[in-house]
Structure formats: C-alpha cells, structure tokens
Amino acid sequence: MKLIIFDFDGTIADSTHLTFQIYEKLSESFGLKAFTETEIIELKALTMHERLKKHQISIFQVPRLARKTRKIVSELMTEIKPFEGMKDVMETLTHKGYEIGIVSSNSKKNITKFLNHYEFPHPKLIYGKASFFGKRKHLKRMHRKLKSNDTYYVGDEIRDILACEGIEIKMIAVTWGFDDEALLKETNPSYIARKPEEIIKIVG
C-alpha cells in the first residue's frame, strides 16, 4: 500500500505570502528585530539556524513562537488559498487508491477548516502541532499505523527533508514553498518536484 504524507503550509496551502504579516505580529509579541518585507523574503536562502541567528531568536523561544504562529495563522485562514494544482493532485492520488495523510506544525483544526472550505479530499489521518524539529516521530507513527510498505513525504522545507533521514520514507521536496531550491538540493531529498503534477509521476 502506498502512503503519501503531505506537509501543509508552503506545500498545500499558500501561506508564504502572509509571512510578513505573521512576522510583524510575532515581532509585536516577542520584541523581535525589525525586518523589511524584502529582507524576510531573502531568508529563503538561509538555513533554519541561520534564520534564527539573523532574527536574534534563541532556540528556547521556538516552542512559544510556534504556538503563537499557529494562533496567528488561525486568524488569517480565510486569506490563505491552496497552491494551484494541489487539489487535483490529492484527488488523483485518492482515486488511484493511495492513502493520504498530513503531518504539519499547523493545528489539525486549521488544516481541517482549510480542507473543508476548499473541498479537498479528506486524508486518512492528520497529525498537527508537530514541534518545530519534531516531525520525524509523527511520520514514523503514521507510517506504522497505516501499515504502508511504500511511503512518501511531500514538503517544502529543509527540516522536512531532515525528518525523513534514517527512516523508511522517501522525501519529495517541492520548490513552490518557503525554502529556496538550492538549499533543498543541498540537503539531498529523494526527489524534487517543481510543479504539483510531478508528485503524481514520482509516486506512480
């Protein structure tokens, strides 16, 4: 049985254009260093640790920042749209008989609200609120629970690639999300998808 697990923000949902709004709200709450919208976009070319350093954020602040980010995203959910073609991809995979799952640092409530609003096919399982660097355990758990013998994870960030290292899950890195393609390649994902429809060809 094939299992295709998706990340949410930056992979299914185009929340990348809200990055500046989210950062402004986080800055107000945590007193973060001020950046222009252009400077925030330039962060795409930096690793996660480099971004934290540039933002002057301690690794110990990350859990609180993640919780606050989920709350902000929940308030902005009506402004978030799906990436063009992603609904078709998930429908096609479902029709082919593949199991679909979602593992994300966003909340299950936000994800379900989005899927219902845009009438996406519903995944077999959704694991939300994965910690900033803790997606691996959720991926392994879903892989075991659904008894898959051929599992893929589709995501847009380096941390998604790292989450698949050393476990029986192939990683498809997509280039339409937040992390720059050059950075994604350096981290050696199993596959690169530059268009949503390429996901179908890869898993097929």
C-alpha positions in Angstrom: 0.0 0.0 0.0 1.3 3.4 -0.9 1.0 6.3 1.6 1.6 9.9 0.5 2.0 12.2 3.5 1.9 16.0 2.9 3.2 18.9 4.8 0.5 21.7 4.9 1.9 25.3 4.9 4.0 26.0 1.9 3.1 22.7 0.3 -0.7 22.5 0.1 -1.6 25.9 1.4 0.0 29.1 0.0 0.6 30.8 3.3 4.0 32.0 2.2 2.6 35.4 1.1 1.5 36.0 4.7 5.0 35.6 6.0 5.5 39.3 6.5 2.1 39.8 8.3 2.9 36.8 10.6 6.3 38.1 11.3 5.0 41.6 12.2 2.6 40.1 14.7 5.3 37.9 16.2 7.6 41.0 16.5 4.9 42.8 18.5 4.5 39.9 20.9 8.2 38.9 21.3 10.1 42.1 20.5 11.9 40.6 17.5 14.3 42.5 15.3 12.6 44.6 12.7 12.9 43.4 9.0 11.6 44.8 5.8 9.4 42.5 3.6 12.3 42.2 1.1 14.7 41.1 3.9 12.2 38.4 5.1 11.9 37.1 1.5 15.7 36.9 1.4 15.6 34.5 4.3 14.6 31.8 1.8 18.3 31.4 1.0 19.3 30.7 4.7 19.1 27.6 6.7 16.8 27.4 9.8 19.7 28.0 12.2 20.9 31.0 10.1 17.4 32.4 10.2 17.1 32.1 13.9 20.5 33.8 14.3 19.6 36.6 12.0 16.3 37.1 13.8 18.2 37.0 17.1 15.9 34.2 18.3 17.0 31.7 20.8 16.3 28.0 20.2 14.5 28.0 23.5 12.0 30.6 22.2 10.9 28.4 19.3 8.1 26.4 21.0 6.4 29.6 22.2 6.9 31.2 18.7 5.3 28.1 17.1 2.3 28.2 19.4 1.8 31.9 18.7 2.3 31.4 14.9 -0.5 28.8 14.9 -2.8 31.2 16.6 -2.0 34.0 14.1 -2.4 31.6 11.1 -5.8 30.6 12.5 -6.9 34.3 12.4 -5.6 34.6 8.8 -7.0 31.2 7.5 -9.6 33.0 5.3 -6.8 34.7 3.4 -4.9 31.5 2.7 -5.5 29.8 -0.7 -4.3 26.4 -2.0 -1.4 26.3 -4.4 -2.8 25.8 -7.9 -2.9 22.1 -8.9 -2.6 20.7 -5.3 -6.3 19.8 -5.0 -6.1 18.0 -8.3 -3.0 16.1 -7.1 -4.7 14.9 -3.9 -7.9 13.9 -5.8 -5.9 12.0 -8.3 -3.9 10.1 -5.7 -7.1 9.3 -3.8 -8.7 8.0 -6.9 -5.7 5.8 -7.6 -6.3 4.2 -4.2 -3.3 5.6 -2.4 -3.7 6.5 1.3 -3.2 10.3 2.0 -2.0 11.8 5.3 -0.9 15.2 6.6 1.8 15.9 9.1 2.2 19.6 9.9 3.3 22.1 12.6 0.0 23.8 12.0 -3.0 22.7 14.0 -5.4 20.0 12.9 -8.3 22.4 13.4 -6.7 24.9 11.0 -6.0 22.2 8.4 -9.4 20.7 8.6 -11.1 24.1 8.3 -9.0 24.8 5.1 -9.7 21.4 3.5 -13.4 21.7 4.1 -13.5 25.3 2.8 -11.8 24.3 -0.5 -13.5 20.9 -0.7 -10.3 18.9 -0.7 -10.4 15.1 -0.3 -10.0 14.2 3.3 -6.8 12.5 4.4 -6.9 9.2 6.3 -5.0 10.8 9.1 -3.9 14.3 10.1 -1.2 14.9 12.7 -1.0 18.5 13.6 1.1 20.6 16.1 4.3 18.8 15.2 7.1 20.5 17.1 9.4 22.7 15.1 12.0 20.0 14.7 9.8 17.0 15.7 8.0 15.8 12.5 10.0 12.6 12.4 8.1 10.9 15.2 4.8 11.8 13.6 5.9 10.5 10.2 7.1 7.2 11.7 3.9 6.9 13.7 1.7 7.4 10.6 3.8 5.0 8.5 3.4 2.3 11.1 -0.3 2.9 11.9 -1.3 2.7 8.2 1.0 -0.3 7.6 2.4 1.2 4.5 5.2 -0.5 2.6 5.9 2.5 0.3 5.7 5.9 2.0 6.5 9.4 0.7 6.6 12.7 2.5 5.9 15.9 0.5 7.3 19.1 2.0 8.8 22.5 1.2 11.5 22.9 3.9 14.9 21.5 4.8 13.5 20.4 8.1 11.0 18.2 6.2 13.9 16.5 4.4 15.9 16.0 7.7 12.8 14.5 9.3 12.9 11.6 6.7 16.6 10.8 7.2 17.2 7.3 8.6 13.6 6.2 8.3 11.7 4.2 5.6 10.1 7.3 4.0 11.1 8.9 0.7 11.2 12.7 0.6 9.7 14.8 -2.2 10.9 18.4 -1.8 8.7 20.9 -3.6 10.1 24.2 -4.9 7.0 26.4 -4.6 7.1 26.8 -0.8 9.4 28.7 1.6 12.8 27.2 1.3 15.0 28.0 -1.8 15.5 25.2 -4.3 19.3 25.4 -4.0 19.1 24.9 -0.2 16.7 21.9 -0.7 19.1 20.2 -3.1 22.0 20.6 -0.7 20.1 18.5 1.8 19.6 15.6 -0.7 15.9 14.9 -0.8 14.9 11.7 -2.6 13.1 13.7 -5.3 12.5 17.4 -6.3 9.0 18.5 -7.7 8.8 21.8 -9.4 5.1 21.5 -10.3 2.4 19.8 -8.3 1.6 17.3 -11.1 5.2 16.0 -10.9 4.2 14.5 -7.5 1.9 12.0 -9.3 4.6 10.9 -11.7 7.1 10.4 -8.9 4.9 8.2 -6.7 3.4 6.4 -9.7 
